Amino acid sequence: SGSMRYQDDESDVRNRLEVAKDEAIRFVERRDNDAIGLALFANDALSRVPLTMDKSLLKRVIQEIELGFINPDGTLLFTGVL
């Protein structure tokens, strides 16, 4: 959502989106034998990567995420879970 542009820690220049992307990549790197998919959500939801074992693909797609891929006006969590 649009709130992901905010910076929470004055000692860290990254905004919430950058922190989330870094943590998502760390998560992917630790999952050796698990298929992982990626869904983006805010006001709408978008299935970005179906379940895959291709960790390089997942990390590349995560790194490319930017605000505005989908409407950032709101956070409808249920759209990302469905």
N, C-alpha and C positions, 0 to 999 in steps of 0.2 A: 504494500500500500504506500501511499505518499509519505507516511511517517518513516519509511525506511531511509529517507534522505537525511534524517537527523543524526547528529553526532551525540553520543551519550557520555563519552569520557574525554575530558579536556586534554588528557595526556595521550590520547589516541586520535590521530587525524582521520581515521576511517569512519565512514557513516555506518548506519545499521546494516545497509545492504552489503557493503564490503565485508563487514564482520561476519554476516550470515554466509556469504559466499566462501570465505576462508574456512569457516567451520564445516560447511557442507563438503568442501574438498577434503578436509582432514577426515571426515566421516567416511567418505568414499574410499580413501586410501587405506583405511583400517578394515574394510570389508572384503576379504580375499575371496570368499566362496559364496557370496550373496549376489543375486540379481537385484539391481536397484533401478528405479525409475525416477523421473522428475516431473512434478507438476508445479506450475506457478499459479498463484492466485492473489487477488486483491478484490476488486469489485466483480470481476469475472474470473474464470479459471481456464488454464491452458495446459494440456498434457504436452510437455516439451520433449520428454524422452520416455518411451515405453520401457518396461523391465528389460535390463540388459546386463551382461557381464563385462561389457566394454568400458572399463574404468577411464580410459583415456578420453573417450567420447564424452562421458559424463562430466569429467573435470573441465574439458574444453567448453562444453555448453554452459556449465555453471559460471566459468570465468566471463562468458559473453553476456550474461544477464544484465540488463539495464532497466531502470525504471521507465515505464512507458510501453513495454512489450504488450502489456494489457492495461486496461483502465485502472489507474492507481487510486481512484477516489473511493476509498472504502476498503474494508477487510471482511469479506464474507467467507469465514473459515469453512463453512459447510460446502462451498463450491469446490474447494481444494481437496476435500476428503472424499467427495462423491466421485 
